[in-house]
Amino acid sequence: MIKNFYALFILIFFCSEIPAQQKTEKEPRLKIGGYGEITYQRYNYSADFNRYTYPENFTENEKRAQTDVPHLVFSLEYLFDNNWKLGSEIEFEHGGTASEVEIEAEEFGEYEQEVEKGGEIILEQFWLEKSFSSRFNIRAGHVIVPVGITNYQHLPTEYFTVLRPEGENTIIPQTWHDNGISVYGRLGMWRYEAQIINGLDVDAFGSANWVNGGSVSPYEYKLATNMAGVVRIDNYSVNGLRWALSGYVGNSAQNSLKADRYAESNGTVLIGSAEAEYKTHNFLARTNLIYGNLSESAEISKINKNLPNAAPSPHTDVAKNAMSVLVEAGYDIFSLVPAQNDKLFLFLHYTYYNSMQNTVEGMLADKRYKRNLYTAGINYFPLPEIGIKAEYNMRVFEAPYNQENTFSIGIVFAGIFNH
């Protein structure tokens, strides 16, 4: 009898809505929005694929520049009634729809055609949601995986740098999205989210990007023999401060198209993230730590390096551990001017990341993947939804590799088009 009472209490607690919220929430049935950025970057280092193999030959600065549209995303959200919602996002990457060809530094300068599912038009979100209350919601479909600060806040108006923070963007998928089911809600000063999603594909792991490529399938479908779990909690107890912990765990070996190669390995991926964001008196600061572990990295590396040339794999060693640390802070100097609504943030940003942080005995930890990035720049927001960014960054390596400096400008937007 007591157990039934507690079960009924928990059901009522999670699935009953707060009356005040019912009265004040007036969402439009259809929301259309999006985000994107266009960038200009000028480099003072060579793009030659040999710059890491023979760094002594590339000590002279080489001036070059490029423009790009890294992301253009259109979103559509439809509210069927107060409880059922449909959401979707279509993303255009780099302004094109075809597969790309690049000179791959890890493949001795060979031309390589990148295989990406659907070319460069990507379904970033497509889900159906049932809302029971602010405390408990269920979302199923193609969802965002909220591991790390950038996956949780991936709009270009939600970070200072012109491009997505380089460390996270290197070692784990950005923006990470996959098929699965999610439950989330808010309990007082706490927000929680838990997911069961498609596991990563071990074939795509490599030295330069650790497990980053494992979320993209080169096939018309995604193998789901191995599933994974994701948990995230955010806390808002201190005024102006949000801190969060998030994590991912899942095997990857059986998501290879030829999984028999990995019969003796699970390829378990563990990723943990701790982050914080503080906003007060026109000051904004963020920090994030990501640390990842891959089991049986030696066995997986040996198999991946011997995959057929046509296999969609980097064919390189994979480290046991990868790591990324981010710290950035900015101040809105226009807040010092009376009656000024525009915002102009001066910011400093630092990232340390290493896709080969620790390797198993007998595997070389390539020093070129241990990087420190120092950035200074500005963010100007004439409106909350529109930003103009400029920065100068220095990518610093251990000897014998040469420093790489870049000047970047970006025009960004993020918002809802109809209200």
C-alpha positions in Angstrom: 0.0 0.0 0.0 2.8 2.4 0.9 4.7 1.6 -2.3 1.6 2.3 -4.3 1.2 5.6 -2.5 4.8 6.7 -3.3 4.4 5.6 -6.9 1.3 7.7 -7.3 3.0 10.7 -5.6 5.9 10.5 -8.0 3.6 10.2 -11.0 1.6 13.3 -9.9 4.8 15.2 -9.2 6.4 14.7 -12.6 3.3 14.8 -14.8 1.3 17.7 -13.3 1.9 21.1 -14.7 2.2 24.3 -12.6 -1.1 26.3 -13.1 0.8 29.6 -13.4 2.8 28.3 -16.3 -0.3 27.1 -18.1 -1.8 30.6 -17.9 1.3 32.4 -19.1 2.7 30.1 -21.8 1.2 31.1 -25.2 3.4 29.5 -27.8 2.6 30.0 -31.5 1.7 26.7 -33.2 4.3 27.2 -35.9 7.8 28.5 -35.2 10.3 29.1 -38.1 13.8 30.0 -37.3 17.5 29.3 -38.0 21.1 30.3 -37.5 24.2 30.6 -39.5 27.5 32.3 -40.1 29.7 33.5 -43.0 33.4 33.9 -42.3 36.6 35.4 -43.7 39.9 34.0 -42.5 43.5 35.1 -43.2 46.3 32.7 -42.3 50.0 33.3 -42.0 51.1 29.7 -42.2 51.3 27.2 -45.0 48.6 24.8 -46.0 51.1 22.3 -47.4 50.5 18.8 -46.2 54.2 18.4 -45.3 54.2 21.3 -42.8 54.1 18.8 -39.9 56.3 16.2 -41.5 59.1 18.6 -42.3 58.4 21.7 -40.1 61.9 23.0 -40.6 61.0 23.8 -44.2 58.0 25.9 -43.3 59.4 28.5 -40.9 58.6 31.3 -43.3 55.1 32.8 -43.0 52.8 32.2 -45.9 49.9 34.6 -46.5 46.6 33.1 -47.7 42.9 33.6 -47.1 39.5 32.0 -47.5 35.8 32.6 -47.1 33.2 30.1 -46.1 29.7 29.5 -44.9 30.3 26.9 -42.2 26.7 26.5 -41.2 23.3 27.6 -42.4 20.4 26.0 -40.5 16.7 26.4 -40.9 14.4 25.1 -38.2 10.7 24.3 -38.1 8.8 23.5 -34.9 5.0 22.7 -34.9 2.9 22.5 -31.8 0.0 20.1 -32.4 -1.6 20.9 -29.0 -0.4 21.7 -25.5 1.3 18.3 -25.2 2.6 17.2 -28.6 5.3 19.0 -30.6 7.3 18.2 -33.8 10.8 19.7 -34.3 13.2 19.6 -37.2 16.4 21.3 -38.5 18.1 21.1 -41.9 21.7 22.2 -42.0 23.7 23.3 -45.0 27.5 23.0 -44.3 30.1 25.0 -46.3 27.5 26.3 -48.8 27.4 23.1 -50.9 25.7 19.9 -51.5 28.4 17.7 -53.1 31.1 15.5 -51.5 34.4 17.3 -51.0 37.9 16.6 -52.1 40.9 17.6 -50.0 44.6 16.9 -49.7 44.9 14.7 -46.6 48.0 15.4 -44.5 47.7 12.0 -42.8 47.7 10.2 -46.1 51.0 11.6 -47.4 49.4 14.3 -49.5 47.0 12.1 -51.4 43.8 13.5 -52.8 40.9 12.2 -50.7 37.2 12.4 -51.3 35.4 12.9 -48.1 32.3 10.6 -47.7 29.5 12.4 -45.8 26.0 11.1 -45.4 23.8 13.1 -47.7 26.7 15.2 -49.0 26.7 18.4 -47.1 23.0 18.8 -46.5 22.4 17.3 -43.1 19.3 16.5 -41.1 20.4 17.9 -37.7 17.1 17.4 -35.8 13.8 15.6 -36.4 11.9 14.6 -33.4 8.4 14.2 -31.9 7.9 15.3 -28.3 5.3 14.5 -25.7 5.2 17.0 -22.8 3.6 15.9 -19.5 4.8 18.9 -17.5 7.8 21.2 -17.1 9.3 18.4 -14.9 9.0 15.6 -17.4 9.1 15.4 -21.3 9.8 12.6 -23.7 11.5 13.3 -27.1 12.1 10.6 -29.7 13.8 10.8 -33.1 16.9 12.6 -34.3 18.1 14.6 -31.3 20.9 16.8 -30.2 23.4 15.0 -27.9 24.1 17.5 -25.0 27.6 16.5 -24.1 29.9 19.5 -23.5 29.2 23.2 -23.5 29.1 23.7 -27.3 26.7 20.9 -28.1 24.4 22.3 -25.4 24.8 25.9 -26.7 25.7 25.5 -30.3 24.2 28.7 -31.8 26.9 31.1 -33.1 25.5 33.8 -30.7 26.3 31.6 -27.7 30.1 31.5 -27.9 32.7 34.3 -28.5 34.9 32.7 -31.2 34.2 33.1 -34.9 34.1 29.3 -35.3 32.9 26.7 -32.8 35.5 26.2 -30.0 38.3 24.3 -31.6 39.1 21.8 -28.8 35.6 20.3 -28.5 35.1 20.6 -32.3 38.2 18.4 -32.7 37.7 15.4 -30.4 34.0 14.9 -30.2 31.2 15.5 -32.7 29.9 19.1 -33.1 27.0 19.7 -33.3 26.4 16.1 -32.1 23.1 14.7 -33.3 21.9 11.1 -33.5 18.9 8.8 -33.4 17.4 8.0 -30.0 15.1 8.8 -27.2 15.4 11.6 -24.6 13.7 12.4 -21.4 14.2 15.9 -19.8 12.7 18.3 -17.4 13.3 21.0 -14.8 13.0 20.4 -11.0 13.4 23.7 -9.2 17.0 24.9 -9.7 17.9 21.7 -11.5 17.5 20.7 -15.2 18.1 17.0 -16.2 18.3 15.1 -19.4 18.9 11.4 -20.1 19.2 9.7 -23.5 19.5 6.4 -25.2 21.1 7.0 -28.6 22.8 5.3 -31.5 26.4 4.3 -30.6 29.5 5.6 -32.5 31.2 3.8 -35.4 34.6 2.5 -34.5 35.8 2.6 -38.1 35.9 6.4 -38.1 38.1 6.9 -35.0 41.6 8.3 -35.6 44.6 10.2 -34.4 43.7 13.8 -35.4 40.0 13.8 -34.3 39.8 10.9 -31.8 36.1 9.7 -32.0 34.7 12.8 -33.7 33.9 11.1 -37.0 32.1 8.2 -35.3 28.7 9.8 -35.4 28.5 10.2 -39.2 27.5 7.2 -41.2 28.9 6.9 -44.8 26.0 4.5 -45.6 22.3 5.1 -46.2 21.5 4.0 -42.7 23.1 3.9 -39.3 24.2 0.7 -37.6 22.7 0.5 -34.1 24.0 -2.8 -32.8 25.7 -0.8 -30.1 23.6 1.8 -28.3 24.9 4.4 -25.9 23.7 6.4 -22.9 23.9 10.1 -22.2 23.2 12.0 -19.0 23.3 15.7 -18.3 22.4 17.9 -15.3 22.4 21.7 -15.1 22.2 23.7 -11.9 20.9 27.4 -11.6 21.1 27.8 -7.8 23.4 30.8 -7.8 22.2 34.0 -9.5 23.9 34.4 -12.9 25.7 31.1 -12.7 24.9 27.9 -14.6 27.1 24.8 -14.0 26.7 21.4 -15.6 28.0 17.9 -15.7 27.4 15.6 -18.8 28.6 12.2 -19.9 28.4 9.6 -22.6 29.1 5.8 -22.4 28.7 3.2 -25.2 30.4 0.5 -27.1 31.4 1.1 -30.7 33.0 -2.1 -32.1 29.7 -3.7 -33.3 28.7 -0.6 -35.3 31.3 -1.3 -37.9 29.9 -2.7 -41.2 32.3 -5.6 -40.8 32.1 -6.0 -37.0 33.7 -9.5 -37.1 37.1 -7.7 -37.3 36.5 -6.4 -33.8 35.2 -9.6 -32.3 37.7 -9.3 -29.4 37.1 -5.7 -28.7 34.2 -3.6 -27.3 35.5 -0.2 -28.2 33.9 1.4 -25.1 33.8 5.1 -25.3 33.6 7.1 -22.1 33.3 10.9 -22.2 32.9 13.2 -19.3 32.4 17.0 -19.3 32.2 19.7 -16.6 31.2 23.2 -17.5 30.1 26.6 -16.1 28.8 29.9 -17.4 28.6 33.1 -15.4 26.7 36.2 -16.4 26.7 39.3 -14.2 27.0 43.1 -14.5 27.8 42.9 -18.3 30.5 40.3 -17.7 30.3 36.8 -19.3 32.6 33.9 -18.6 32.6 30.3 -19.7 34.7 27.2 -19.0 34.6 23.6 -20.0 36.6 20.4 -19.5 36.2 17.3 -21.6 38.0 14.1 -21.0 37.5 10.9 -23.0 38.6 7.3 -22.7 38.6 4.5 -25.4 39.0 0.9 -24.4 41.1 -1.5 -26.4 42.6 1.4 -28.3 45.7 -0.7 -29.3 43.6 -3.4 -30.9 41.3 -0.9 -32.6 44.3 1.0 -34.0 45.9 -2.1 -35.4 42.7 -3.1 -37.2 41.9 0.4 -38.5 45.3 0.9 -39.9 44.9 -2.3 -41.9 41.4 -1.6 -43.3 41.1 -1.5 -47.1 42.0 1.8 -48.7 38.4 2.3 -49.8 37.1 1.9 -46.2 35.8 5.2 -44.7 38.4 5.4 -42.0 41.4 7.6 -41.2 43.6 4.4 -41.1 45.6 5.8 -38.1 46.3 5.1 -34.5 43.6 6.0 -32.0 44.6 7.3 -28.5 43.3 5.8 -25.3 42.5 9.3 -24.0 41.7 12.7 -25.4 41.2 16.0 -23.6 40.0 19.5 -24.2 39.9 22.6 -21.8 38.2 25.9 -22.6 38.2 29.2 -20.7 36.8 32.4 -22.1 35.7 35.7 -20.7 34.3 39.0 -22.1 33.0 42.3 -21.0 30.4 44.5 -22.7 32.1 47.9 -22.9 29.0 49.6 -24.4 27.4 49.0 -21.0 29.5 52.0 -19.8 27.7 54.3 -22.2 24.3 55.5 -20.9 21.2 54.5 -23.0 23.2 52.3 -25.3 21.3 49.1 -26.3 24.0 47.6 -28.6 26.5 45.3 -27.0 30.3 45.2 -27.7 32.1 42.4 -25.9 35.9 42.4 -25.7 36.9 38.9 -25.0 39.9 36.6 -24.3 39.7 32.8 -25.1 42.1 30.0 -24.3 41.8 26.3 -25.3 44.1 23.4 -24.7 43.3 20.2 -26.5 45.0 16.9 -27.4 43.4 14.2 -29.4 46.3 11.9 -28.3 46.4 12.9 -24.6 47.5 9.4 -23.5 48.4 6.4 -25.5 48.9 2.7 -24.7 52.5 1.4 -24.4 54.1 1.1 -27.8 51.9 3.8 -29.5 53.5 7.1 -30.3 51.6 10.1 -29.0 52.1 12.5 -31.9 53.0 15.9 -30.5 51.3 17.9 -33.4 48.0 17.0 -31.8 48.9 18.7 -28.5 47.8 22.3 -29.0 47.3 25.5 -27.1 45.1 28.2 -28.7 45.2 31.8 -27.6 42.5 34.1 -28.9 41.6 37.8 -28.4 38.7 39.5 -30.2 35.4 41.4 -30.2 31.7 40.5 -30.5 29.4 43.3 -31.6 25.6 42.7 -31.3 23.4 45.5 -32.8 20.5 43.1 -31.9 20.5 40.0 -29.7 20.0 37.9 -32.8 22.7 39.4 -35.0 26.5 39.5 -34.3 29.7 40.6 -36.0 32.8 38.9 -34.7 36.5 39.5 -35.2 39.5 37.8 -33.6 43.1 37.0 -33.8 44.3 33.6 -32.6 47.6 31.8 -32.2 47.9 28.0 -32.3 51.0 27.0 -30.4 52.7 23.6 -30.6 55.6 22.0 -28.8 58.9 21.9 -30.7 59.6 21.3 -33.5 56.3 22.5 -34.9 55.7 26.1 -36.0 53.1 28.5 -34.5 50.0 29.0 -36.7 48.3 32.5 -36.5 44.9 33.3 -38.0 42.8 36.5 -38.3 39.0 35.8 -38.6 35.9 37.8 -39.2 32.4 36.4 -38.9 28.8 37.6 -39.4 26.3 35.5 -37.5 22.6 35.2 -36.7 20.3 33.1 -34.7 16.7 33.6 -34.0 13.0 32.8 -34.6 11.6 34.5 -37.7 7.9 34.5 -36.7 6.5 35.3 -33.2 
